Amino acid sequence: MRKKIVAGNWKMNKTFLEAEELIAQVAEALENRKLKDKIVVLCPPFLFLELATDIAVESNFSVGAQNVYPDDRGAFTGEISPPMLESMEVEYCIIGHSERRKYFNESHEFLARKLDALLKHNIKPVFCCGELLPERKAKKHFKVVEKQLNESLFHLNKEEMSEVVIAYEPVWAIGTGVNATSEQAQEMHAFIRGLIAKKYSKKLSGEITILYGGSCNSKNAKELFSNPDVDGGLIGGASLKAEEFIAIFDAL
Ligand code: PGA
């Protein structure tokens, strides 16, 4: 069954005490809510994953990392491996975020390796894709997203693919306050689902969760989530305040 997910990508924000407070606030708010088929994922910085997984044991949210290195161990100073995440009971990991593609030059091939490494260790990848503004203006957005999926994702077999969550995040919408319109989001999500149907099967395409990300907030979430192919959101800035993040959860 297709899952509905609201995931908070904290990026490089919050100190220890702030993280503790935000996680506690989210946990408390979720205590009084029925999740039904909805999943909440918190993706704090690595340092606070243990804090999050400790609180998650008693609560009903899941924990995700924001990044991973694709080798199991070795001389990669400063990096974190999939077995380390697995040993901390981290269930999800964001990969392919546009900020990592841009600032850390992460290539399609490198992301494909990360995907394989995560799946080998039972961590669900949240694979981000999305076009730049000039690419949309040049009407190349479908081609760009198709290439991102082809080069990093579509080598997976059916079973592996069924573990993946996709997040469509138009780069021009991330942190800008300009979200994709409901029509733009639905159109791209339907396109992505169509590609999965063609490559794998109609059944699998219907089961994959596709999130929208990019300036999603409590005001626009309901409309974005009302689309048949939008299964929730990957939330950046608006996940840093419990009240706002929970309001987005309530909109799903
Ligand atoms: P934003 O970020 O919600 O702050 O636009 C989304 C993301 O980058 O995942």
Boltz pocket constraint, residues with backbone or C-beta under 6 A from the ligand:
constraints:
  - pocket:
      binder: B
      contacts: [[A, 9], [A, 169], [A, 173], [A, 174], [A, 175], [A, 176], [A, 213], [A, 214], [A, 215], [A, 216], [A, 234], [A, 235], [A, 236], [A, 237], [A, 238]]
      max_distance: 6.0
